[in-house]
């Protein structure tokens, strides 16, 4: 196919297809290619109309400039070079390739044997090249003009201690929402609707963390079963949004969503997957990186470059130890911050991003690059601090400036509320920001991103309804998903006809939500937990794009929603629940209490022996508001109320003697998971008397400023006012 267009040398920077108002510059990195052809397509992407060899090769970048190209032009690449899998090279010019820097894709991906760079069923696996063309089955890259009128858009810049993260799926959150017009359901514009934004504001969250929105590919084994990769953790491009998530414009729709959320003071955080791509292992398809420069983009096994390192569990691992691959990730991150105005990122399997030749390195090129970057160092950075490598579990091992998903918090809180004994010492550390894990290098409690549930695993409702996973709908004979759920079904597996079990389950969910939202650190709430969402026991719903995963707004638990809103309002109103510093256990000035005091059921301060009781299933502590040092811009101190928090995972009531307060002051119940109405009416108890902490419940009391309780309760066992 002979080129009829005039092409100029252009520039090696920036990478990708860049419209400058006159023409388009095309630049593609490949250190080992011998030739790169730019393939242009008609408006529908069905017919290749021209093939042009990029004329220049500078600093391992192939480039050229088309003065008559315009936004909307569809294109792809064919890259020539050796097909030598054992040497790490898998070039195949018969495969049309997606530009790693493409900012938009047109057309859907369709599985075909032609996507594979080798002959399927050849008997020699991946060693013989396949010469069939795959162009008709792969999306085409689109040149875009990213101009957008942002107006007075300002980032909310929510301080870490005030942050409450809400993990949601763009499609699943909006596709059944009654406040979203039907054409916008399941899309970015769905999240931009007033009804959705009002809901988030009234709930009290500050930051929406969206599951992956980058262009991705459904795995072939899923499509053959009529399923799809709903979560989106199978990326093929890190600059383009998935076409299924926008209505008309990938940039206009996304930016409109961000702009409207920002107007409401809500941040947008993206869950990003830079650890692997959809090309899989050595038997996977050739869609982009593999055919552009396999030996550079991927971590290959030492001694035999035919095989891939698989720290992701998805067949391959991106090689961020290579400067150009690191550049691609950094360029992608800056693009989403500077052009798309997002406020932060949650990095999937972040340990793999910090891997170098010696393994995980806290001072890796990636971590160092982010830390010194004047743009990225100022946004929220959240690590999932593990991968599938033997040394990949790195909770607490990321540098200052990072927050980390605290899986130990999740497991400890779950185990405690199932009634497991001997956990109070570990639980105390989790409730107070996990100083034992993050208390180094000047890190603060917000380094701990606390969660009890997330997209991966049971919902809160399912956590108290099922003990075993029920993933039959995934088509893998219920073998997928974790078996370590730390769940308790309250005595009956699945939906129960017994009212007492149903009520206990609601109490247990209130226990989990109260623990999460009143702990030090940054809480992350899974979308739908506040309205009683169920996945019917599926703890690995990654492939369920349907009723199992979607939020059902027609069947929401109004009582649970109201309870969650009040918890978040309590957290917002009282800084003592979101301290910017770790506790010291010391008094400050003339405070009545230390910043935190752990108390026994007898009302005395806990001793070392109390912490080691193997049967202990309850824990109580006083948060001294007078001792709460809170830095502000004026350099002063802010005092808060003093609270008593009591947790009882035992199956019987435990009487707790309420600690004495100065001047005989009393305590007021503000949260009682056994009686949600306690938050609606005055419920006062005098100090130094016994409070019946009901079985499997959490209670929060606030110290009153009056001399005595206005309407004291009676301790029926003693006949005294308490």
C-alpha positions in Angstrom: 0.0 0.0 0.0 1.7 3.1 -1.3 1.5 6.4 0.7 0.2 9.4 -1.1 0.6 11.9 1.8 3.4 14.2 2.5 5.0 13.4 5.9 7.5 15.6 7.6 10.1 14.5 10.2 8.2 15.9 13.1 9.4 15.5 16.7 10.3 12.7 19.0 8.4 14.5 21.8 5.7 14.3 23.0 4.9 10.6 22.5 1.6 9.7 21.0 -0.5 11.6 18.4 -0.5 15.3 19.2 -2.7 17.8 17.4 -1.0 21.3 17.4 -3.7 23.2 15.5 -2.1 22.7 12.1 -1.4 19.0 11.9 -0.6 15.9 13.9 2.7 14.7 15.2 3.1 10.9 15.7 5.8 9.5 17.9 6.2 5.9 19.1 9.0 4.5 21.3 10.6 1.2 20.3 14.2 0.5 21.0 14.4 -2.7 19.0 12.1 -2.1 16.0 13.5 -2.0 12.5 10.6 -0.1 10.9 7.3 1.5 12.0 4.3 2.0 9.8 1.5 4.4 10.6 -1.8 3.0 9.4 -4.7 5.4 8.7 -8.3 4.3 8.6 -11.6 5.6 7.3 -14.0 7.4 9.7 -15.7 4.1 10.7 -12.4 2.3 11.3 -13.3 -0.5 8.9 -10.9 0.1 6.1 -7.2 0.9 6.1 -6.8 3.7 3.6 -3.1 4.5 3.8 0.1 3.1 5.3 3.0 5.5 5.9 6.5 4.6 7.2 7.5 7.0 10.0 10.6 8.7 8.5 12.6 9.5 11.6 14.2 7.6 14.5 15.5 9.7 17.3 16.5 8.6 20.8 14.7 5.2 20.2 11.5 7.1 19.2 10.0 6.7 15.7 8.3 9.9 14.6 6.7 11.8 11.7 4.3 14.8 11.2 1.2 14.9 9.0 0.4 18.5 8.2 -3.1 17.6 6.8 -4.2 15.3 9.6 -6.9 16.4 12.0 -8.7 15.4 15.2 -10.9 12.4 14.5 -8.3 10.7 12.4 -8.3 6.9 13.2 -4.9 5.1 13.2 -2.8 2.2 14.4 0.7 1.0 14.0 2.5 -2.0 12.4 6.0 -2.5 13.8 8.7 -4.5 12.0 11.5 -6.3 13.8 12.7 -9.8 14.7 10.2 -12.5 15.8 12.5 -14.3 18.3 10.6 -15.1 21.5 13.5 -16.8 23.1 15.4 -13.5 22.8 12.4 -11.5 24.0 11.3 -10.1 20.6 7.8 -10.7 19.3 7.5 -8.2 16.4 4.8 -9.1 13.9 3.9 -6.5 11.3 0.7 -8.4 10.4 -0.8 -7.3 13.7 -2.3 -3.8 13.9 -1.2 -2.3 17.3 -2.8 0.2 19.6 -0.7 3.2 20.4 0.2 3.1 24.1 -0.3 6.9 24.3 -3.7 6.8 22.4 -6.1 9.2 24.2 -9.3 7.7 22.6 -10.3 4.4 21.0 -13.0 3.8 18.4 -14.7 0.5 17.8 -15.1 -2.5 20.0 -12.6 -5.3 20.6 -13.6 -8.7 19.1 -11.8 -11.9 20.0 -10.2 -13.6 17.0 -7.4 -16.1 16.5 -5.8 -13.4 14.3 -4.8 -11.4 17.4 -2.2 -14.0 18.3 1.3 -13.3 17.0 2.0 -17.1 16.7 0.3 -20.0 15.1 -2.3 -21.4 17.4 -2.2 -25.2 17.5 1.1 -25.4 15.8 2.6 -27.8 18.2 5.5 -25.4 18.9 3.4 -23.1 21.0 4.5 -19.5 20.5 7.7 -20.0 18.3 6.1 -19.9 14.8 4.9 -16.5 13.6 1.3 -16.0 12.5 0.8 -13.9 9.3 -2.9 -13.2 9.4 -4.1 -9.6 9.7 -6.2 -8.7 12.8 -7.1 -5.1 11.9 -10.9 -5.7 11.5 -11.1 -7.0 15.1 -9.2 -4.4 17.1 -10.2 -0.8 18.1 -8.6 2.0 16.3 -6.8 4.9 18.0 -8.3 8.3 17.5 -6.5 11.7 17.3 -8.2 14.0 19.7 -8.4 17.7 20.6 -8.6 17.7 24.4 -9.6 21.4 24.7 -12.3 21.9 27.4 -13.7 25.0 29.1 -13.0 24.3 32.8 -14.2 27.7 33.9 -13.5 28.3 37.6 -12.9 24.6 38.4 -10.9 24.2 41.6 -9.7 21.0 43.2 -11.3 20.4 46.6 -7.9 19.6 48.2 -9.6 17.8 51.1 -7.0 17.4 53.9 -6.1 13.7 54.5 -7.5 13.7 58.1 -10.9 14.9 56.8 -11.0 12.4 53.9 -13.6 9.7 53.6 -13.2 7.6 50.5 -16.1 6.0 48.7 -15.2 3.1 46.4 -17.6 2.9 43.4 -17.9 1.4 40.0 -19.0 4.0 37.4 -21.4 1.6 35.6 -22.7 -0.3 38.6 -23.3 2.8 40.7 -25.4 4.6 38.1 -27.0 2.1 35.8 -30.1 1.6 38.0 -30.1 5.0 39.7 -33.5 6.6 39.4 -32.0 10.1 39.2 -30.0 9.3 36.1 -31.6 9.7 32.6 -31.6 6.4 30.8 -29.0 7.5 28.1 -26.5 8.4 30.8 -26.8 5.4 33.0 -23.6 3.4 33.4 -21.4 6.3 32.3 -19.4 9.3 33.5 -22.3 11.6 32.7 -24.4 9.4 35.0 -22.1 10.3 37.9 -22.4 13.9 36.9 -26.2 14.0 37.5 -27.5 16.2 40.4 -29.3 13.3 42.0 -26.1 11.3 42.3 -24.0 14.2 43.5 -26.7 15.2 46.1 -26.7 11.6 47.4 -22.9 11.6 47.8 -23.0 15.0 49.6 -25.8 14.0 51.9 -24.0 10.7 52.7 -20.9 12.7 53.8 -18.1 11.2 51.7 -15.4 13.5 50.4 -13.7 11.5 47.7 -15.0 9.1 45.1 -12.6 6.3 44.2 -13.6 4.9 40.8 -12.7 1.3 39.8 -10.5 1.2 36.7 -11.8 3.5 33.8 -8.9 2.9 31.4 -9.5 1.2 28.1 -9.5 -2.6 28.7 -10.2 -6.0 27.2 -12.5 -8.7 28.3 -10.6 -12.0 28.7 -11.4 -14.6 26.0 -12.5 -17.2 28.5 -15.1 -14.8 29.9 -16.5 -13.8 26.5 -16.9 -17.5 25.6 -19.1 -17.8 28.8 -21.1 -14.7 28.0 -19.4 -12.8 30.8 -17.1 -9.8 30.8 -14.4 -8.2 32.9 -16.7 -5.9 34.8 -14.2 -4.5 37.3 -11.8 -3.4 34.5 -8.5 -4.7 35.8 -7.3 -5.8 32.4 -6.0 -2.6 30.7 -4.8 -2.1 27.2 -4.3 1.7 27.3 -3.4 4.1 30.1 -4.4 7.4 28.5 -7.8 6.4 27.0 -11.1 5.9 28.9 -13.0 2.7 28.2 -15.5 3.4 25.4 -18.2 1.7 27.4 -18.1 4.4 30.1 -18.9 7.5 28.0 -21.8 8.6 25.8 -20.2 10.8 23.1 -16.8 12.2 24.1 -14.2 10.4 26.3 -12.8 13.8 27.3 -15.9 16.0 27.5 -17.9 13.4 29.4 -15.2 12.7 31.9 -14.2 16.3 32.4 -17.9 17.3 32.9 -18.2 14.6 35.6 -15.0 15.9 37.4 -16.1 19.5 37.1 -19.5 18.9 38.7 -18.1 16.7 41.5 -15.5 19.4 42.2 -18.3 22.0 42.3 -19.8 19.9 45.1 -16.5 19.7 46.9 -16.0 16.0 46.1 -12.6 14.6 44.9 -12.1 12.1 42.1 -9.6 9.3 42.7 -8.8 6.8 40.0 -8.0 3.1 40.6 -5.1 2.6 38.1 -3.6 -0.7 36.9 0.0 -0.1 35.8 1.2 -3.5 36.9 0.2 -5.5 33.8 -1.7 -5.4 30.5 -4.3 -7.4 28.8 -1.7 -9.1 26.6 -1.2 -11.9 29.2 1.7 -14.4 29.2 3.7 -15.8 26.3 0.5 -17.4 24.9 -1.5 -14.2 25.0 -2.5 -11.9 22.1 -0.4 -9.2 20.5 -2.4 -6.0 20.8 0.1 -3.2 21.6 3.2 -3.3 23.9 4.2 -6.9 22.9 4.3 -6.0 19.3 5.9 -2.6 19.8 8.8 -3.6 22.0 8.2 -6.7 24.1 11.7 -6.7 25.5 11.4 -3.2 26.9 7.8 -3.1 28.1 7.7 -6.3 30.1 9.7 -8.0 32.9 11.1 -11.1 31.3 12.6 -14.0 33.1 16.3 -14.0 33.6 18.0 -16.6 31.4 15.1 -17.2 29.1 13.3 -14.1 27.7 10.6 -16.2 26.2 8.8 -16.3 29.6 7.4 -13.4 31.6 7.7 -12.5 35.2 4.1 -12.7 36.6 3.9 -10.7 39.8 0.4 -9.6 38.8 -1.1 -13.0 38.5 -2.4 -12.0 35.1 0.5 -13.3 33.0 2.9 -10.4 32.7 4.3 -7.5 34.7 5.2 -4.1 33.2 8.9 -3.2 33.5 9.0 0.1 35.3 12.7 -0.4 35.7 13.0 0.7 32.0 13.2 4.5 31.7 10.7 4.6 28.8 8.2 2.4 30.5 8.5 4.5 33.6 8.1 7.6 31.4 4.9 6.2 30.0 3.4 5.7 33.5 4.5 9.1 34.7 3.1 10.7 31.5 -0.2 8.9 32.0 -0.4 10.0 35.7 0.3 13.6 34.9 -2.1 13.6 32.0 -5.0 12.5 34.3 -4.0 15.1 36.8 -3.2 18.1 34.6 -5.6 17.6 31.7 -8.4 15.6 33.3 -8.1 17.3 36.8 -8.3 14.1 38.9 -7.3 14.4 42.5 -5.4 11.2 43.2 -4.8 7.5 42.4 -5.1 4.1 44.0 -2.4 1.9 42.6 -3.4 -1.7 42.0 -0.8 -4.2 43.2 1.5 -1.3 43.8 4.4 -3.5 45.1 5.0 -4.6 41.5 5.5 -1.0 40.4 8.4 -0.7 42.9 10.2 -3.9 41.7 13.7 -3.6 40.3 16.3 -6.3 39.5 16.8 -6.9 43.2 13.1 -7.1 44.0 10.8 -4.6 45.8 12.7 -1.4 46.6 11.3 1.4 48.7 13.6 3.7 46.8 12.7 2.4 43.4 12.8 4.6 40.3 9.0 4.8 40.3 8.6 5.7 43.9 11.4 8.2 43.7 10.0 9.7 40.5 6.6 10.2 42.0 8.0 11.6 45.3 9.9 14.4 43.6 7.4 15.2 40.9 5.9 18.7 41.5 2.5 17.6 40.1 2.1 14.0 41.4 3.6 14.5 44.8 0.7 16.9 45.6 -2.2 14.6 44.8 -3.5 11.7 46.9 -1.4 8.5 46.4 -2.8 5.3 47.7 -1.0 2.0 47.4 -2.4 -1.5 47.4 0.8 -2.7 49.1 1.2 -6.2 47.8 1.5 -8.3 44.6 1.9 -12.0 43.9 5.7 -12.2 44.3 7.2 -14.0 47.3 8.4 -10.7 48.8 5.4 -8.7 47.6 3.5 -8.1 50.8 4.8 -4.7 51.8 2.2 -3.2 54.1 3.8 -0.2 55.8 6.8 -0.3 53.4 5.9 2.6 51.1 7.5 6.0 51.5 6.2 9.0 53.4 3.5 10.8 51.4 1.7 7.6 50.6 -1.5 6.1 52.1 -1.8 2.3 52.0 -4.8 -0.1 51.9 -4.6 -1.6 55.3 -5.5 -5.3 54.8 -4.5 -6.0 58.4 -7.2 -3.6 59.6 -9.8 -5.4 57.5 -8.9 -8.8 58.7 -8.6 -7.8 62.4 -11.9 -6.0 62.5 -13.7 -8.8 60.7 -12.3 -11.5 63.0 -13.1 -9.5 66.1 -16.8 -9.1 65.2 -17.1 -12.8 64.4 -16.4 -13.3 68.1 -12.8 -14.5 67.9 -11.0 -14.0 71.2 -7.5 -12.7 72.0 -7.5 -9.9 69.4 -7.9 -6.8 71.5 -4.3 -5.8 71.4 -4.2 -6.0 67.6 -7.6 -4.4 67.4 -6.4 -1.4 69.5 -3.6 -0.8 67.1 -5.9 -0.9 64.1 -8.5 1.5 65.7 -5.8 4.1 66.4 -4.2 4.4 63.0 -1.8 1.4 63.1 1.2 3.3 64.5 3.0 -0.1 64.8 2.9 -0.3 61.0 3.1 3.3 59.8 4.7 5.2 62.7 8.0 5.9 60.9 9.5 8.6 58.7 7.1 11.3 59.9 4.1 9.4 58.6 0.7 10.2 60.1 -2.4 8.2 60.8 -3.8 8.9 57.4 -1.1 6.6 56.0 -3.6 3.9 57.0 -6.5 3.6 54.6 -8.9 1.5 56.6 -11.5 -0.7 55.0 -13.7 -3.6 56.0 -15.0 -4.4 52.6 -14.0 -3.4 49.1 -14.9 -4.4 45.5 -12.9 -7.6 46.0 -14.7 -9.9 48.5 -18.0 -9.9 50.3 -20.2 -6.8 50.7 -20.9 -5.8 54.3 -24.4 -7.4 54.1 -22.9 -10.6 52.7 -20.2 -10.6 55.3 -22.9 -11.3 58.0 -25.1 -13.5 55.7 -22.6 -16.0 54.3 -19.6 -17.8 55.7 -18.8 -19.5 52.4 -18.4 -18.0 48.9 -21.1 -18.6 46.4 -19.4 -17.9 43.1 -21.2 -20.4 40.9 -22.3 -17.7 38.5 -18.7 -17.1 37.6 -18.5 -20.4 35.8 -15.4 -21.7 37.6 -17.1 -24.4 39.8 -16.9 -22.0 42.8 -13.1 -22.5 42.8 -12.3 -18.8 42.3 -12.3 -16.1 45.0 -10.7 -16.4 48.5 -11.8 -18.8 51.2 -10.4 -16.5 53.9 -13.5 -14.4 54.4 -13.5 -14.0 58.2 -17.3 -14.0 58.0 -20.1 -15.1 60.2 -23.6 -15.8 58.9 -25.2 -15.3 62.4 -26.4 -18.9 62.5 -27.9 -19.4 59.0 -26.3 -19.5 55.6 -27.9 -17.2 53.2 -31.2 -15.3 53.5 -33.0 -16.2 56.7 -36.7 -16.5 57.5 -35.9 -15.8 61.2 -36.5 -12.2 62.3 -34.0 -12.5 65.2 -31.2 -13.5 62.7 -32.1 -10.7 60.3 -32.0 -8.2 63.1 -28.7 -9.5 64.4 -27.2 -9.2 60.9 -28.2 -5.5 60.7 -26.6 -5.0 64.1 -23.4 -6.6 62.9 -23.3 -4.4 59.8 -23.8 -1.4 62.1 -20.9 -2.7 64.2 -18.7 -2.9 61.1 -19.6 0.5 59.8 -19.2 2.2 63.2 -15.8 0.6 63.8 -14.7 1.7 60.3 -16.0 5.3 60.3 -14.8 6.1 63.9 -11.3 4.7 63.6 -8.2 6.9 63.3 -6.9 6.9 59.7 -8.8 7.3 56.5 -11.9 5.2 56.1 -13.0 3.7 52.8 -16.6 2.8 52.4 -17.7 0.3 49.7 -20.5 1.8 47.6 -23.8 0.1 48.6 -22.8 -1.0 52.0 -24.7 1.9 53.4 -27.9 0.7 51.7 -27.6 -3.0 52.3 -26.3 -4.1 48.9 -25.8 -7.9 48.4 -23.9 -9.9 45.8 -25.8 -13.0 46.9 -22.6 -14.4 48.4 -20.4 -13.9 45.4 -17.0 -12.7 46.7 -15.3 -12.4 43.3 -17.8 -10.6 41.2 -15.2 -9.3 38.7 -17.0 -10.8 35.8 -20.6 -10.0 36.8 -21.9 -7.1 34.8 -25.5 -7.4 36.0 -27.7 -7.6 39.0 -25.1 -9.3 41.2 -22.8 -6.2 41.0 -25.2 -3.3 40.2 -26.6 -1.2 43.1 -30.3 -1.8 43.4 -31.7 1.6 44.3 -35.2 0.3 44.5 -34.4 -1.9 47.5 -32.3 0.2 49.7 -32.2 0.0 53.5 -33.3 3.4 54.6 -32.5 2.8 58.3 -28.9 1.7 57.4 -28.5 4.7 55.2 -29.6 7.1 57.9 -27.3 5.4 60.4 -24.3 5.7 58.1 -25.0 9.4 57.4 -25.1 10.1 61.1 -21.8 8.3 61.7 -20.2 10.3 59.0 -21.6 13.5 60.4 -20.3 12.6 63.8 -16.8 12.0 62.4 -16.9 15.3 60.5 -18.1 17.3 63.5 -15.5 15.9 66.0 -11.8 16.0 65.1 -11.0 13.6 67.9 -12.0 10.8 65.6 -9.7 12.0 62.8 -6.5 13.1 64.6 -3.6 14.3 62.4 -1.1 12.7 64.8 -0.7 9.3 66.5 -1.7 9.0 70.1 1.0 9.4 72.8 -0.9 8.1 75.9 0.0 11.3 77.8 -1.8 14.2 79.3 -1.4 17.7 77.9 -1.6 20.8 80.1 -4.5 20.5 82.5 -6.6 18.0 80.5 -8.8 15.7 82.5 -7.7 12.7 80.4 -4.8 11.5 78.4 -5.2 11.7 74.7 -6.4 8.0 74.9 -7.1 5.8 77.9 -7.9 2.1 77.6 -10.4 1.0 80.3 -11.5 -2.4 81.7 -15.1 -3.4 82.4 -14.4 -2.3 86.0 -13.7 1.3 84.8 -9.9 1.2 85.6 -7.1 1.7 83.2 -6.0 -1.5 81.5 -2.7 -3.2 82.6 -0.4 -5.3 80.6 -2.1 -8.4 81.9 -5.5 -7.2 80.6 -4.1 -7.0 77.1 -3.0 -10.6 77.0 -6.3 -12.2 78.1 -7.0 -14.9 75.5 -10.7 -14.9 76.0 -11.2 -11.1 75.8 -13.9 -10.1 73.3 -14.5 -6.5 74.4 -12.6 -3.3 74.4 -13.2 0.2 75.6 -11.3 3.5 75.5 -11.7 7.2 76.2 -10.7 9.7 73.6 -9.6 12.8 75.5 -10.8 15.7 73.5 -9.1 18.2 75.7 -5.8 16.6 74.9 -6.4 16.5 71.2 -3.7 18.6 69.6 -4.9 19.7 66.2 -2.6 21.9 64.1 -4.3 24.7 62.2 -3.1 27.5 60.0 -2.8 29.8 63.0 -0.5 27.3 64.8 -2.9 27.0 67.7 -4.7 24.1 69.4 -8.3 22.9 69.0 -10.2 21.1 71.8 -13.0 18.7 71.2 -15.5 16.7 73.3 -14.3 13.6 75.2 -15.8 10.3 74.1 -16.0 6.8 75.5 -16.1 4.0 72.9 -17.0 0.5 73.9 -17.0 -2.6 71.7 -18.5 -6.0 72.7 -18.2 -8.9 70.3 -19.2 -11.4 73.1 -22.6 -13.2 72.9 -23.7 -11.8 76.3 -24.1 -8.4 77.8 -21.0 -7.0 79.6 -21.5 -4.4 82.3 -19.0 -1.6 82.0 -18.4 0.8 84.8 -18.3 4.2 83.3 -15.1 6.1 84.0 -15.4 9.1 86.4 -15.4 12.5 85.0 -14.4 15.8 86.5 -17.1 17.6 88.6 -19.3 14.5 88.5 -20.3 15.0 84.9 -22.3 12.4 83.0 -22.1 10.6 79.7 -24.6 10.8 76.8 -25.1 8.0 74.3 -24.5 9.1 70.7 -24.1 5.7 69.0 -25.6 2.4 70.0 -25.6 -0.3 67.4 -28.0 -2.4 69.4 -30.5 0.6 69.4 -30.0 2.9 66.4 -32.7 5.2 67.9 -30.3 6.1 70.6 -28.9 8.7 68.2 -32.3 10.4 68.1 -33.2 10.8 71.8 -31.4 12.0 75.0 -29.9 8.9 76.7 -27.8 10.0 79.7 -25.7 8.0 82.2 -23.9 9.2 85.2 -20.2 8.5 85.7 -18.9 5.7 87.9 -22.0 3.5 87.4 -22.5 0.5 85.3 -23.6 0.6 81.7 -25.0 -2.7 80.2 -23.0 -3.1 77.0 -25.2 -5.4 75.1 -24.0 -8.5 73.3 -22.4 -7.8 69.9 -22.7 -4.1 70.0 -20.7 -0.9 69.8 -21.6 2.2 71.9 -20.2 5.7 71.8 -20.8 8.1 74.7 -19.9 11.7 74.9 -19.0 13.5 78.2 -21.6 16.0 79.1 -20.7 19.5 80.3 -23.4 19.6 83.0 -22.9 18.5 86.6 -25.3 15.6 86.5 -27.3 13.6 84.0 -30.6 15.5 83.4 -32.6 12.2 83.2 -30.5 9.4 84.7 -31.1 5.8 83.9 -31.6 3.3 86.7 -29.3 0.3 87.1 -31.9 -2.3 87.8 -29.4 -4.7 89.3 -28.4 -2.2 92.0 -31.4 0.2 92.1 -29.2 3.2 91.8 -29.3 6.0 89.3 -26.6 5.6 86.7 
